[in-house]
Amino acid sequence: MKRLALLILTAITIMACNRKPVEFNNLESHFAQTDEIRIHYKTAGRGDKALVFVHGLGCDLNTWQAQYDTFITANVKMLFIDLPGFGQSDKPQTDYTLEFYANAVKAAMDDAGIEKAILVGHSLGTPICRQMCFDYPERVSALVDIDGVYVLLPADPEACDAYVINMQAFAAGFCQDNVAEYFAQFVSQLAGPNTPQWVTDYAMSTMPQTPGYVACNTMGHLITRYLTGQKIEVPAAIICTQNSGIEPDNKERMAELYTNMEYTELTTCGHFIHMEQPEVVNQAIRKLLF
């Protein structure tokens, strides 16, 4: 009898160890609730350490497939969020400030039982992760910036006026009646010379679907929030691409914003680095984790 019980226990253990992870698309949906909205998110994995993934403007949590595939077998818990205004989260008529977005990330972390995490932000996700560092510093252990959006006034005061005008014009484009068409034109500028078509197809499937009031309000608040130089103290990995039009002194500018920084600058990669060259992003995450 004891031998039979031991054999059954051994078989169950082997089956559990060999069980394939749930496919990313089939992960269970959860919803965190704030006073204003419901925030959609998914979790995967388990462990003492956590990763929180924050997507960019017009995208959703499905942008992180490659990161899920890499870290699902690691001893880490992952949280993938649909920011308010995107994906399956609520899309209220409200002010889409960085503080609003950061509070939504915190709410999802609270609901998922994550006290502290490495934040991974792409594009718009980066300033949101930075805001988390300022508003809820006790919740952030490190930050990964994937081609993040920065509104940095030029060092030359004479160039500031032209910079502000250009940035305001860019933001105003998201406030036109046919914002889907503007997004479609915008997507075409995000690809690098070697960007796979499936990456562009993903962007085209999500970004033009963004409600106009969400895009307009988000960009309006973002562009008017010029960075003041407040530094991030936690370890940070900065991964950017020259294809996004960064300035030649970008590394020096980033060093002014992060006290403990690993910097990677790619040449031909498109804006969706975590999809196009996931090994670069995953290696940066791995260094911060282990």
Contacts in CASP RR format, 6 or more apart in sequence:
PFRMAT RR
TARGET T0000
AUTHOR 0000-0000-0000
METHOD contacts of the structure
MODEL  1
MKRLALLILTAITIMACNRKPVEFNNLESHFAQTDEIRIHYKTAGRGDKA
LVFVHGLGCDLNTWQAQYDTFITANVKMLFIDLPGFGQSDKPQTDYTLEF
YANAVKAAMDDAGIEKAILVGHSLGTPICRQMCFDYPERVSALVDIDGVY
VLLPADPEACDAYVINMQAFAAGFCQDNVAEYFAQFVSQLAGPNTPQWVT
DYAMSTMPQTPGYVACNTMGHLITRYLTGQKIEVPAAIICTQNSGIEPDN
KERMAELYTNMEYTELTTCGHFIHMEQPEVVNQAIRKLLF
21 44 0 8 1.000
21 45 0 8 1.000
21 72 0 8 1.000
21 73 0 8 1.000
22 44 0 8 1.000
24 44 0 8 1.000
24 62 0 8 1.000
24 64 0 8 1.000
24 65 0 8 1.000
24 68 0 8 1.000
24 69 0 8 1.000
25 62 0 8 1.000
27 42 0 8 1.000
27 43 0 8 1.000
27 44 0 8 1.000
27 80 0 8 1.000
28 42 0 8 1.000
29 40 0 8 1.000
29 41 0 8 1.000
29 42 0 8 1.000
29 88 0 8 1.000
30 40 0 8 1.000
30 41 0 8 1.000
30 42 0 8 1.000
30 43 0 8 1.000
30 111 0 8 1.000
30 112 0 8 1.000
31 38 0 8 1.000
31 39 0 8 1.000
31 40 0 8 1.000
31 41 0 8 1.000
31 111 0 8 1.000
32 38 0 8 1.000
32 39 0 8 1.000
32 41 0 8 1.000
32 104 0 8 1.000
32 107 0 8 1.000
32 108 0 8 1.000
32 110 0 8 1.000
32 111 0 8 1.000
32 112 0 8 1.000
33 39 0 8 1.000
33 107 0 8 1.000
33 111 0 8 1.000
34 103 0 8 1.000
34 104 0 8 1.000
34 107 0 8 1.000
36 90 0 8 1.000
36 92 0 8 1.000
36 94 0 8 1.000
37 84 0 8 1.000
37 89 0 8 1.000
37 90 0 8 1.000
37 92 0 8 1.000
37 104 0 8 1.000
38 89 0 8 1.000
38 90 0 8 1.000
39 81 0 8 1.000
39 82 0 8 1.000
39 83 0 8 1.000
39 84 0 8 1.000
39 89 0 8 1.000
39 90 0 8 1.000
39 104 0 8 1.000
39 107 0 8 1.000
39 108 0 8 1.000
39 111 0 8 1.000
40 61 0 8 1.000
40 81 0 8 1.000
40 82 0 8 1.000
40 87 0 8 1.000
40 88 0 8 1.000
40 89 0 8 1.000
41 61 0 8 1.000
41 79 0 8 1.000
41 80 0 8 1.000
41 81 0 8 1.000
41 82 0 8 1.000
41 108 0 8 1.000
41 111 0 8 1.000
41 112 0 8 1.000
42 61 0 8 1.000
42 79 0 8 1.000
42 80 0 8 1.000
43 77 0 8 1.000
43 78 0 8 1.000
43 79 0 8 1.000
43 80 0 8 1.000
43 112 0 8 1.000
44 68 0 8 1.000
44 72 0 8 1.000
44 77 0 8 1.000
44 78 0 8 1.000
44 80 0 8 1.000
45 71 0 8 1.000
45 72 0 8 1.000
45 76 0 8 1.000
45 77 0 8 1.000
45 78 0 8 1.000
46 75 0 8 1.000
46 76 0 8 1.000
46 77 0 8 1.000
47 75 0 8 1.000
47 76 0 8 1.000
47 77 0 8 1.000
48 75 0 8 1.000
49 75 0 8 1.000
49 76 0 8 1.000
49 77 0 8 1.000
49 117 0 8 1.000
49 118 0 8 1.000
49 141 0 8 1.000
49 289 0 8 1.000
50 76 0 8 1.000
50 77 0 8 1.000
50 78 0 8 1.000
50 79 0 8 1.000
50 114 0 8 1.000
50 116 0 8 1.000
50 117 0 8 1.000
50 118 0 8 1.000
51 67 0 8 1.000
51 71 0 8 1.000
51 76 0 8 1.000
51 77 0 8 1.000
51 78 0 8 1.000
51 79 0 8 1.000
51 117 0 8 1.000
51 118 0 8 1.000
51 120 0 8 1.000
51 285 0 8 1.000
51 289 0 8 1.000
52 78 0 8 1.000
52 79 0 8 1.000
52 81 0 8 1.000
52 105 0 8 1.000
52 108 0 8 1.000
52 109 0 8 1.000
52 114 0 8 1.000
52 117 0 8 1.000
52 118 0 8 1.000
52 119 0 8 1.000
52 120 0 8 1.000
53 61 0 8 1.000
53 64 0 8 1.000
53 67 0 8 1.000
53 78 0 8 1.000
53 79 0 8 1.000
53 80 0 8 1.000
53 81 0 8 1.000
53 120 0 8 1.000
53 121 0 8 1.000
54 81 0 8 1.000
54 83 0 8 1.000
54 105 0 8 1.000
54 119 0 8 1.000
54 120 0 8 1.000
54 121 0 8 1.000
54 122 0 8 1.000
54 125 0 8 1.000
54 128 0 8 1.000
54 129 0 8 1.000
55 61 0 8 1.000
55 63 0 8 1.000
55 64 0 8 1.000
55 81 0 8 1.000
55 82 0 8 1.000
55 83 0 8 1.000
55 86 0 8 1.000
55 121 0 8 1.000
55 122 0 8 1.000
55 123 0 8 1.000
55 124 0 8 1.000
55 125 0 8 1.000
56 63 0 8 1.000
56 83 0 8 1.000
56 121 0 8 1.000
56 122 0 8 1.000
56 123 0 8 1.000
56 124 0 8 1.000
56 125 0 8 1.000
57 123 0 8 1.000
57 124 0 8 1.000
57 149 0 8 1.000
57 207 0 8 1.000
57 210 0 8 1.000
57 215 0 8 1.000
57 218 0 8 1.000
57 219 0 8 1.000
58 86 0 8 1.000
58 183 0 8 1.000
58 206 0 8 1.000
58 207 0 8 1.000
58 209 0 8 1.000
58 210 0 8 1.000
58 215 0 8 1.000
59 86 0 8 1.000
59 122 0 8 1.000
59 123 0 8 1.000
59 203 0 8 1.000
59 206 0 8 1.000
59 207 0 8 1.000
60 82 0 8 1.000
60 86 0 8 1.000
60 87 0 8 1.000
60 88 0 8 1.000
60 206 0 8 1.000
61 80 0 8 1.000
61 81 0 8 1.000
61 82 0 8 1.000
61 87 0 8 1.000
62 202 0 8 1.000
62 206 0 8 1.000
63 122 0 8 1.000
63 202 0 8 1.000
63 272 0 8 1.000
63 274 0 8 1.000
63 275 0 8 1.000
64 80 0 8 1.000
64 120 0 8 1.000
64 274 0 8 1.000
65 275 0 8 1.000
66 274 0 8 1.000
66 275 0 8 1.000
66 278 0 8 1.000
66 281 0 8 1.000
66 282 0 8 1.000
67 78 0 8 1.000
67 120 0 8 1.000
67 274 0 8 1.000
67 278 0 8 1.000
67 281 0 8 1.000
67 282 0 8 1.000
67 285 0 8 1.000
68 78 0 8 1.000
68 80 0 8 1.000
70 278 0 8 1.000
70 282 0 8 1.000
71 78 0 8 1.000
71 282 0 8 1.000
71 285 0 8 1.000
72 78 0 8 1.000
74 289 0 8 1.000
76 289 0 8 1.000
77 112 0 8 1.000
77 114 0 8 1.000
79 108 0 8 1.000
79 109 0 8 1.000
79 112 0 8 1.000
79 114 0 8 1.000
79 117 0 8 1.000
81 89 0 8 1.000
81 104 0 8 1.000
81 105 0 8 1.000
81 108 0 8 1.000
82 88 0 8 1.000
82 89 0 8 1.000
83 89 0 8 1.000
83 101 0 8 1.000
83 104 0 8 1.000
83 105 0 8 1.000
83 125 0 8 1.000
83 128 0 8 1.000
84 90 0 8 1.000
84 91 0 8 1.000
84 92 0 8 1.000
84 96 0 8 1.000
84 100 0 8 1.000
84 101 0 8 1.000
84 104 0 8 1.000
85 91 0 8 1.000
85 92 0 8 1.000
85 96 0 8 1.000
85 210 0 8 1.000
85 211 0 8 1.000
85 214 0 8 1.000
86 206 0 8 1.000
86 210 0 8 1.000
86 214 0 8 1.000
87 206 0 8 1.000
89 104 0 8 1.000
91 211 0 8 1.000
91 214 0 8 1.000
93 213 0 8 1.000
94 100 0 8 1.000
94 217 0 8 1.000
95 217 0 8 1.000
95 221 0 8 1.000
96 214 0 8 1.000
96 217 0 8 1.000
96 218 0 8 1.000
96 221 0 8 1.000
97 221 0 8 1.000
98 127 0 8 1.000
98 128 0 8 1.000
98 130 0 8 1.000
98 131 0 8 1.000
98 221 0 8 1.000
98 222 0 8 1.000
98 225 0 8 1.000
99 131 0 8 1.000
99 135 0 8 1.000
101 125 0 8 1.000
101 128 0 8 1.000
101 131 0 8 1.000
102 128 0 8 1.000
102 131 0 8 1.000
102 132 0 8 1.000
102 135 0 8 1.000
102 136 0 8 1.000
103 135 0 8 1.000
105 119 0 8 1.000
105 128 0 8 1.000
105 129 0 8 1.000
105 132 0 8 1.000
106 132 0 8 1.000
106 135 0 8 1.000
106 136 0 8 1.000
106 139 0 8 1.000
109 115 0 8 1.000
109 117 0 8 1.000
109 139 0 8 1.000
115 139 0 8 1.000
116 138 0 8 1.000
116 139 0 8 1.000
116 140 0 8 1.000
116 141 0 8 1.000
117 139 0 8 1.000
117 140 0 8 1.000
117 141 0 8 1.000
118 140 0 8 1.000
118 141 0 8 1.000
118 142 0 8 1.000
118 143 0 8 1.000
118 144 0 8 1.000
118 285 0 8 1.000
118 288 0 8 1.000
118 289 0 8 1.000
119 129 0 8 1.000
119 132 0 8 1.000
119 133 0 8 1.000
119 140 0 8 1.000
119 142 0 8 1.000
119 143 0 8 1.000
119 144 0 8 1.000
120 129 0 8 1.000
120 143 0 8 1.000
120 144 0 8 1.000
120 146 0 8 1.000
120 274 0 8 1.000
120 281 0 8 1.000
120 285 0 8 1.000
121 128 0 8 1.000
121 129 0 8 1.000
121 143 0 8 1.000
121 144 0 8 1.000
121 145 0 8 1.000
121 146 0 8 1.000
121 148 0 8 1.000
122 146 0 8 1.000
122 147 0 8 1.000
122 148 0 8 1.000
122 272 0 8 1.000
122 273 0 8 1.000
122 274 0 8 1.000
123 146 0 8 1.000
123 147 0 8 1.000
123 148 0 8 1.000
123 149 0 8 1.000
123 271 0 8 1.000
124 148 0 8 1.000
124 149 0 8 1.000
124 218 0 8 1.000
124 222 0 8 1.000
125 148 0 8 1.000
125 149 0 8 1.000
126 145 0 8 1.000
126 146 0 8 1.000
126 147 0 8 1.000
126 148 0 8 1.000
126 149 0 8 1.000
126 150 0 8 1.000
127 148 0 8 1.000
127 149 0 8 1.000
127 150 0 8 1.000
127 222 0 8 1.000
127 225 0 8 1.000
129 140 0 8 1.000
129 143 0 8 1.000
129 145 0 8 1.000
130 143 0 8 1.000
130 232 0 8 1.000
132 139 0 8 1.000
132 140 0 8 1.000
133 140 0 8 1.000
133 143 0 8 1.000
133 232 0 8 1.000
133 233 0 8 1.000
133 234 0 8 1.000
134 230 0 8 1.000
137 233 0 8 1.000
137 234 0 8 1.000
140 234 0 8 1.000
141 234 0 8 1.000
141 235 0 8 1.000
141 288 0 8 1.000
142 234 0 8 1.000
142 235 0 8 1.000
142 236 0 8 1.000
142 237 0 8 1.000
142 288 0 8 1.000
143 232 0 8 1.000
143 234 0 8 1.000
143 235 0 8 1.000
143 236 0 8 1.000
143 237 0 8 1.000
144 236 0 8 1.000
144 237 0 8 1.000
144 239 0 8 1.000
144 281 0 8 1.000
144 284 0 8 1.000
144 285 0 8 1.000
144 288 0 8 1.000
145 236 0 8 1.000
145 237 0 8 1.000
145 238 0 8 1.000
145 239 0 8 1.000
145 240 0 8 1.000
146 239 0 8 1.000
146 273 0 8 1.000
146 274 0 8 1.000
146 281 0 8 1.000
147 239 0 8 1.000
147 240 0 8 1.000
147 241 0 8 1.000
147 244 0 8 1.000
147 270 0 8 1.000
147 271 0 8 1.000
147 273 0 8 1.000
148 240 0 8 1.000
149 222 0 8 1.000
150 227 0 8 1.000
150 253 0 8 1.000
150 257 0 8 1.000
151 167 0 8 1.000
151 222 0 8 1.000
151 223 0 8 1.000
151 225 0 8 1.000
151 226 0 8 1.000
151 227 0 8 1.000
152 226 0 8 1.000
152 227 0 8 1.000
152 253 0 8 1.000
153 160 0 8 1.000
153 163 0 8 1.000
153 164 0 8 1.000
153 226 0 8 1.000
153 227 0 8 1.000
154 160 0 8 1.000
154 163 0 8 1.000
167 223 0 8 1.000
168 223 0 8 1.000
170 219 0 8 1.000
170 223 0 8 1.000
171 219 0 8 1.000
171 220 0 8 1.000
171 222 0 8 1.000
171 223 0 8 1.000
173 179 0 8 1.000
173 182 0 8 1.000
173 219 0 8 1.000
174 182 0 8 1.000
174 183 0 8 1.000
174 212 0 8 1.000
174 215 0 8 1.000
174 216 0 8 1.000
174 218 0 8 1.000
174 219 0 8 1.000
174 220 0 8 1.000
175 212 0 8 1.000
175 215 0 8 1.000
175 216 0 8 1.000
175 219 0 8 1.000
175 220 0 8 1.000
176 182 0 8 1.000
179 208 0 8 1.000
179 210 0 8 1.000
179 212 0 8 1.000
179 215 0 8 1.000
179 216 0 8 1.000
180 208 0 8 1.000
180 209 0 8 1.000
180 210 0 8 1.000
181 208 0 8 1.000
183 207 0 8 1.000
183 208 0 8 1.000
183 210 0 8 1.000
183 215 0 8 1.000
184 204 0 8 1.000
184 207 0 8 1.000
184 208 0 8 1.000
186 207 0 8 1.000
187 200 0 8 1.000
187 203 0 8 1.000
187 204 0 8 1.000
187 207 0 8 1.000
187 208 0 8 1.000
188 200 0 8 1.000
190 200 0 8 1.000
190 203 0 8 1.000
190 244 0 8 1.000
190 270 0 8 1.000
190 271 0 8 1.000
190 272 0 8 1.000
191 199 0 8 1.000
191 200 0 8 1.000
191 243 0 8 1.000
191 270 0 8 1.000
191 271 0 8 1.000
192 241 0 8 1.000
192 243 0 8 1.000
192 268 0 8 1.000
192 269 0 8 1.000
192 270 0 8 1.000
192 271 0 8 1.000
193 243 0 8 1.000
193 268 0 8 1.000
194 268 0 8 1.000
194 269 0 8 1.000
194 276 0 8 1.000
195 269 0 8 1.000
195 270 0 8 1.000
195 272 0 8 1.000
195 276 0 8 1.000
196 276 0 8 1.000
199 270 0 8 1.000
199 272 0 8 1.000
199 275 0 8 1.000
199 276 0 8 1.000
202 272 0 8 1.000
202 275 0 8 1.000
203 272 0 8 1.000
227 257 0 8 1.000
229 256 0 8 1.000
229 257 0 8 1.000
230 257 0 8 1.000
231 256 0 8 1.000
231 257 0 8 1.000
231 258 0 8 1.000
231 259 0 8 1.000
232 257 0 8 1.000
232 258 0 8 1.000
232 259 0 8 1.000
233 259 0 8 1.000
233 260 0 8 1.000
234 260 0 8 1.000
235 260 0 8 1.000
235 262 0 8 1.000
235 288 0 8 1.000
236 258 0 8 1.000
236 260 0 8 1.000
236 261 0 8 1.000
236 262 0 8 1.000
237 261 0 8 1.000
237 262 0 8 1.000
237 264 0 8 1.000
237 284 0 8 1.000
237 285 0 8 1.000
237 287 0 8 1.000
237 288 0 8 1.000
238 254 0 8 1.000
238 258 0 8 1.000
238 261 0 8 1.000
238 262 0 8 1.000
238 263 0 8 1.000
238 264 0 8 1.000
239 264 0 8 1.000
239 266 0 8 1.000
239 273 0 8 1.000
239 280 0 8 1.000
239 281 0 8 1.000
239 284 0 8 1.000
240 246 0 8 1.000
240 250 0 8 1.000
240 264 0 8 1.000
240 265 0 8 1.000
240 266 0 8 1.000
240 273 0 8 1.000
241 265 0 8 1.000
241 266 0 8 1.000
241 267 0 8 1.000
241 268 0 8 1.000
241 269 0 8 1.000
241 270 0 8 1.000
241 271 0 8 1.000
241 273 0 8 1.000
242 265 0 8 1.000
242 266 0 8 1.000
242 267 0 8 1.000
242 268 0 8 1.000
243 266 0 8 1.000
243 267 0 8 1.000
243 268 0 8 1.000
243 269 0 8 1.000
243 270 0 8 1.000
243 271 0 8 1.000
244 270 0 8 1.000
244 271 0 8 1.000
246 265 0 8 1.000
247 253 0 8 1.000
250 265 0 8 1.000
251 263 0 8 1.000
251 265 0 8 1.000
254 261 0 8 1.000
254 263 0 8 1.000
255 261 0 8 1.000
255 263 0 8 1.000
262 284 0 8 1.000
262 287 0 8 1.000
264 280 0 8 1.000
264 284 0 8 1.000
266 273 0 8 1.000
266 277 0 8 1.000
266 280 0 8 1.000
269 276 0 8 1.000
269 277 0 8 1.000
270 276 0 8 1.000
273 280 0 8 1.000
273 281 0 8 1.000
274 281 0 8 1.000
END
